[in-house]
Amino acid sequence: MLANQRREKILELLKEDGSAKVIDLARLFKVTEVTIRQDLDKLEKDGLVIKEHGGAFLKNVEDQVRNFSLANQENLDKKELIAAKCLEFISNGDTIILDSGSTTTEIAKKLRGSNKHLTVITNALNIALILGAETGIEVIMTGGEFKPPTLSLTGQKAADFFKGLNVQKLFLATAGLSLKAGLTYPSIADLVVKKAMIDAADTTYLVADSTKVGKSAFASLGALSLIDYIITDAGIEEKFQQLFHDNEIELIIAE
């Protein structure tokens, strides 16, 4: 991996976890601690991170948590379309899982005022606050370790919450998906939670705007066969539509 690629992946991880230690990054990327310190020096010089003893943290993360805002607010128009489409697959009386993420947050916003009676399980603090006072919706939160940039709970405790549960539908987020890499995420810590969510759900809807199709993040959860449907927007390239069709992956386009 080239230095620029590695720094990009480090930044993706920090945007997901909020902070990281030099020793852990060196182990993840299979380089020396000296190399990681040089990477963090460059990212700090670019105004993206703040170094601290033994590691670094994402700049402005305190403000994001204080304001309950997510780091990734790009392509909101696409995400709103996807969220509206998702409501067509949520029935009165369902028990659903809403993964953390900007697209799933838009789903939660669309559920306000929908007059649906639901049980919503989530690992996202912002989603719990959006739906917590909504009449007819019961909100259940997982435990786990708090990740500031995504306002979410993660780790083994979050994953263990789903053991023995059986819910109708999961709306799962991703950082990138491709036929080769499958479902990918910036943080390894999230993989165990995502897998536990999938195992607990009868049907899994992957919600991802078209800019994430054909891209891959640092850690792979597994093949696209883990999911039942992909819901994306009309910006998806025709070659990817054909690719999913050829591999019997059901694609739903929000327009």
Summary of the structure (lengths in Angstrom):
residues: 255
radius of gyration: 18.2
end to end distance: 37.5
largest distance: 55.9
contacts: 851
relative contact order: 0.12
helix: 43%
strand: 26%
